[in-house]
Every structure is written in structure tokens, then in C-alpha cells.
Amino acid sequence: MFFHKKRFQFFAENIARVFTGKAPLNELQPISSEEKKSGYSIPPVILSEGYKGKILLVSISGDGIEDKVILRSGDLWHREILRNTEAEIRNLGIRDARIYELGGAHLRFEPDGTIIIYGNSQQYGACDKEYAAGLVRNEFPGRRVDVRS
């Protein structure tokens, strides 16, 4: 129940930020000033424990960044995850990066700790779920990650 309350608060704060003209945040915790100062420290995965919802694989390149594929989550719509990722990269001071969606899926944490990746994005199509599973395994070592169609 705590996680759902935290998600609701996150969405409510994001709505308020967008309403006042500020960029939306891309995660349950905002980017710290230390992370902003560290340069191009882009985490490969932003995924909260217990998350159930949409994920998006995103390609980032240019502006001194070698081609990098990251996984993002945290919104009700894949297009909003992409917009939030664009804002995240701009907030790091990276202005000329090329940011492209590579498809989406759905993810859920099961009660036994297993992480399931399934489905696709109606707007962007399916991501490479095996690649996404690899990123999730690196983020949650020791957890079982299953891919379903």
C-alpha cells in the first residue's frame, strides 16, 4: 500500500510541476545536485522495487555520449516516459543528445520476487524484451526475470 501512495504522490507532484511550466520528473526521487554535477552519469535503469506498469527502452547518443540504451519506467503512458527521459537528460546539462524510443513493454514484480516483462507499447511497438531483461537482471541481481510474449 505504501508504494501506491508514493506513486500517487509522485504523479500529483508531476502534474503540479507541469501545470507551472516545469519539466516533469522521471522517477520517484528527483535527480540530486550531486548527480547533476557528476557530468554524464546516466543510470542504465530507473525502476522502483515493486513497480507494476510500463517500461520503455531508450537510445541516447551524441553530445559526448557513446550510443547507450537505457530502461525507463514510472508513468502511465510510454510517450510520457519518453518525455520524462528527455527532460532527465536535459536536466543533466546534456542539450544536444539524440534520444529515441526503442519500443516498450510492461513489467511487474510478483509476490515471490520474480520480475515479469511482457506485452508491448501500442504507440512504439515492442521493445527487445530479452535486452530489457538483461538490464533488469543487472539492476536486481539474484532475482529471477521472466520474459513473456
C-alpha positions as CSV (number, residue, x, y, z in Angstrom):
1,M,0.0,0.0,0.0
2,F,2.9,2.4,0.8
3,F,4.2,2.0,-2.8
4,H,0.9,3.0,-4.3
5,K,0.6,6.1,-2.0
6,K,4.2,7.1,-3.0
7,R,3.3,6.6,-6.7
8,F,0.1,8.7,-6.3
9,Q,2.2,11.5,-4.6
10,F,4.7,11.3,-7.4
11,F,2.0,11.7,-10.1
12,A,0.3,14.5,-8.2
13,E,3.6,16.4,-7.9
14,N,4.4,15.9,-11.5
15,I,1.0,17.3,-12.6
16,A,1.7,20.3,-10.4
17,R,5.2,20.7,-11.9
18,V,3.9,20.6,-15.5
19,F,1.0,22.9,-14.7
20,T,3.5,25.5,-13.5
21,G,5.6,25.1,-16.6
22,K,8.4,23.0,-15.1
23,A,9.7,19.7,-16.7
24,P,8.2,16.5,-15.2
25,L,10.4,14.3,-13.1
26,N,11.2,10.8,-14.4
27,E,11.5,8.8,-11.2
28,L,10.1,8.6,-7.7
29,Q,13.2,10.5,-6.4
30,P,14.3,13.7,-8.2
31,I,17.8,13.9,-9.6
32,S,20.2,15.1,-6.9
33,S,22.5,18.1,-7.4
34,E,25.5,15.7,-6.9
35,E,24.3,13.6,-9.9
36,K,23.9,16.7,-12.0
37,K,27.5,17.8,-11.2
38,S,28.9,14.4,-12.0
39,G,28.5,15.0,-15.7
40,Y,27.1,12.3,-17.9
41,S,26.1,9.9,-15.2
42,I,23.0,8.4,-16.7
43,P,21.8,5.3,-14.8
44,P,21.1,2.4,-17.1
45,V,17.8,1.6,-15.3
46,I,15.3,3.6,-13.4
47,L,12.9,1.0,-11.9
48,S,11.4,1.0,-8.4
49,E,11.1,-2.1,-6.3
50,G,7.5,-3.4,-6.6
51,Y,6.8,-1.4,-9.7
52,K,3.9,-2.6,-11.9
53,G,3.5,-0.7,-15.2
54,K,5.0,0.4,-18.4
55,I,8.7,0.4,-19.3
56,L,10.5,1.9,-22.3
57,L,13.9,1.2,-23.9
58,V,15.5,4.4,-25.0
59,S,18.6,5.0,-27.1
60,I,20.8,8.0,-26.2
61,S,23.7,9.3,-28.3
62,G,25.5,12.5,-29.3
63,D,26.8,15.4,-27.2
64,G,29.7,13.3,-26.0
65,I,27.7,10.2,-25.2
66,E,28.5,7.0,-26.9
67,D,25.5,5.0,-28.0
68,K,23.7,4.0,-24.9
69,V,20.5,2.1,-24.3
70,I,18.6,2.7,-21.1
71,L,15.4,1.4,-19.5
72,R,12.9,3.9,-18.0
73,S,9.6,3.5,-16.2
74,G,7.3,5.5,-13.9
75,D,4.4,6.8,-15.9
76,L,1.1,5.6,-17.2
77,W,2.0,6.2,-20.9
78,H,5.0,5.2,-22.9
79,R,5.1,8.7,-24.5
80,E,5.3,10.3,-21.1
81,I,8.2,8.0,-20.1
82,L,10.0,9.3,-23.3
83,R,9.2,12.9,-22.5
84,N,10.4,12.5,-18.9
85,T,13.6,10.8,-20.2
86,E,14.2,13.8,-22.5
87,A,13.8,16.1,-19.5
88,E,16.0,14.0,-17.4
89,I,18.8,14.2,-19.9
90,R,18.4,18.0,-20.4
91,N,18.4,18.4,-16.6
92,L,21.9,16.7,-16.6
93,G,23.1,19.5,-18.8
94,I,23.1,17.4,-22.0
95,R,21.5,19.6,-24.6
96,D,22.3,18.1,-27.9
97,A,21.8,14.4,-27.3
98,R,19.7,12.3,-29.7
99,I,17.1,10.4,-27.8
100,Y,15.0,7.8,-29.5
101,E,12.4,5.2,-28.3
102,L,13.2,1.6,-29.0
103,G,9.9,0.2,-28.0
104,G,8.0,-0.6,-24.8
105,A,6.6,-3.3,-22.7
106,H,5.0,-3.9,-19.3
107,L,6.7,-5.1,-16.2
108,R,5.5,-6.3,-12.8
109,F,7.0,-7.7,-9.6
110,E,5.4,-10.9,-8.4
111,P,4.9,-11.6,-4.7
112,D,7.6,-14.3,-4.9
113,G,10.1,-11.7,-6.1
114,T,10.1,-12.8,-9.7
115,I,10.1,-9.9,-12.3
116,I,7.9,-10.4,-15.4
117,I,8.4,-8.5,-18.6
118,Y,5.6,-8.8,-21.1
119,G,3.5,-7.1,-23.8
120,N,4.3,-4.1,-25.9
121,S,3.6,-0.4,-26.5
122,Q,0.6,0.5,-28.6
123,Q,2.4,3.7,-29.7
124,Y,6.0,2.5,-30.1
125,G,5.7,-1.3,-30.6
126,A,7.5,-4.0,-28.7
127,C,11.0,-3.5,-27.3
128,D,13.6,-6.2,-27.2
129,K,12.3,-7.8,-24.1
130,E,15.4,-10.0,-23.7
131,Y,17.6,-6.9,-23.7
132,A,15.3,-5.2,-21.2
133,A,15.5,-8.4,-19.0
134,G,19.3,-8.2,-19.1
135,L,19.2,-4.6,-17.8
136,V,16.7,-5.5,-15.1
137,R,18.9,-8.5,-14.0
138,N,21.9,-6.2,-13.6
139,E,19.7,-3.8,-11.5
140,F,18.3,-6.6,-9.4
141,P,21.0,-9.3,-9.2
142,G,19.8,-12.6,-7.9
143,R,16.2,-12.0,-8.9
144,R,14.5,-14.2,-11.5
145,V,13.4,-12.2,-14.5
146,D,11.0,-13.9,-16.9
147,V,10.1,-12.7,-20.4
148,R,6.6,-13.4,-21.8
149,S,5.1,-12.5,-25.1
